[in-house]
Amino acid sequence: MANEQFQFSNEWNKIRDLVFQVIDLDLVEQLKNEPNRILREIQTIIRDIVNSGSAYITPDESGTLASMICDEIVGYGPIDSLMKDETVNDILVNGPHSIYVERGGILSKTNKFFISERQLIDIARRLVNKVGKNIDEAHPLVDSRMPDGSRLNVVIPPIAIDGTSMSIRKFGNGRRTFHDLIQYESLNDDMANFLVIATRCRMNIIVSGGTGSGKTTMLNALSGFIGDNERTITLEDAAELKLQQDHVVRMETKSGGEDGRGRVTMQNLLVNALRMRPDRIILGECRGEEAFEMLQAMNTGHSGSMSTLHANTAKDALSRLESMIIMAQPELPIAAVRHYIASSVNFIIQVSRLPDGQRKVMSITEIMGLESGNIITHDVFQFKIHEERSEKGMIRGEFVCNGLVRRSALYDSAQYYEMSDILEKLMINAAGLKI
């Protein structure tokens, strides 16, 4: 099929152009809810084109091409069915003849393709225009959120060397809960109960992990246990969080014009959020100089705040936080930066997508404090991988609880002692606490 699509792409592209020259757009608009009639109209036009000798394709190819053009007119061409497929998490287009999808954490190539680069870029422009943005050679990059909440990234030539690239991260209407995550074996009951306690006790939590590891899913699950009497403000680059509480204010960053005018950064949103009387602030992703303001919020009366960030381990997450704070406040000595982090963050949840596609909570790490200038951590829970795999080749392992550690006089913060004691007492009865 791959060889055939390249062999006939030029002829198909010629016919596509002729169809769009001939087709009655007013009629298409009238029939937009009747795709079968539009398909029959396109089939008639293609038959006339072939009979006139303007182009030649076989009857089978004619039917396939008619369906592809119809999908383009009423939807988004070859990716239209993928957009509607609830089992697909990511759609990755690498030029007109290479479309991949992710299902269950595993990437696979589809047998779908665009007629040509021209069709691909037309559909990409339509997607971009739908979210109120433009893409052209002067602005070859677009990152935005689609009306259904999916994340859209488009890169066109000359930046994309091998043809237009599109990445669509789909977010379904359903919201994953801890019950779902337990069912998928991403964590166990004790870990879920512990995180519920930590959330209700207004612990400051960072969710760390790689791309597609489930950071936003975990943040959504945690947010379900925020009290209805709390005012929560969410800050995101592209709105993905789905909080169920009534008292939620959602804000989103904004890219500016060519001169940067009108740009609203995450740092701007955080500074403004502190003036909005929040009980909790939830940051969709911490990736730059806003880290300093985020820790300030956690440390100045907004306990129970949460954020995600990209890192491979909990220790890497701490290193990234250090780097981001130094970006914002280069005059701060490293000792002060580490003290700032240790006094602000209580727990780091490390999530990962394993090579076989499974998503796991690899650790729940407690920030103990400072000792000899270093941040001391303790893994309350860990996922330990076994050497042997299952009969189906899946990675096997077990969740291990290492318990909480009693603090010594080395660690200051009376409030933290109190919260930790609450956690410790509740952990004794964790098995009886139902999420």
Number of C-alpha atoms within 10 A of each C-alpha: 8 11 8 8 17 15 11 15 17 13 15 22 18 16 24 20 12 16 21 14 10 12 14 11 12 9 11 17 13 10 14 15 11 12 17 13 14 25 20 15 18 24 21 13 19 25 16 14 18 16 11 10 8 12 15 19 17 9 12 8 14 19 17 13 21 25 21 21 25 22 19 19 19 18 18 22 22 22 21 14 12 18 19 10 11 13 14 19 22 24 22 20 23 17 21 21 20 16 22 17 23 18 15 14 19 15 16 12 12 13 12 18 20 25 25 21 17 15 19 26 24 14 20 22 17 17 18 21 12 12 13 10 13 16 18 14 11 9 12 16 17 17 18 21 19 20 10 10 17 19 19 21 18 22 24 24 15 13 14 15 11 13 21 22 24 21 19 21 21 22 18 14 10 7 15 17 19 24 15 13 20 15 12 13 16 23 25 18 19 21 23 23 21 22 22 23 20 23 22 15 16 20 24 25 28 28 26 31 26 16 13 17 22 21 26 22 20 21 25 20 23 21 23 19 18 20 14 13 10 14 18 27 22 26 25 21 20 20 19 19 22 20 21 14 16 11 13 18 15 14 18 15 17 16 14 12 9 10 7 9 9 11 13 15 17 26 20 13 20 24 15 10 20 20 8 12 11 19 18 25 26 24 26 24 23 24 14 18 19 23 28 23 19 25 21 18 24 23 17 10 13 21 21 23 29 28 24 24 24 19 21 15 20 26 17 14 22 21 13 19 24 18 18 19 24 19 16 16 13 12 8 12 10 16 13 11 18 21 16 17 24 22 19 24 24 24 24 26 25 29 27 24 20 15 11 12 17 17 21 20 27 24 26 24 22 22 20 23 23 19 11 7 12 13 17 14 18 16 21 18 23 19 18 13 13 11 8 11 12 9 7 6 9 14 17 13 13 13 20 16 15 11 13 16 13 10 13 9 5 9 15 14 9 9 9 16 15 11 14 20 15 14 18 17 10 17 18 10 10 19 12 11 15 10 15
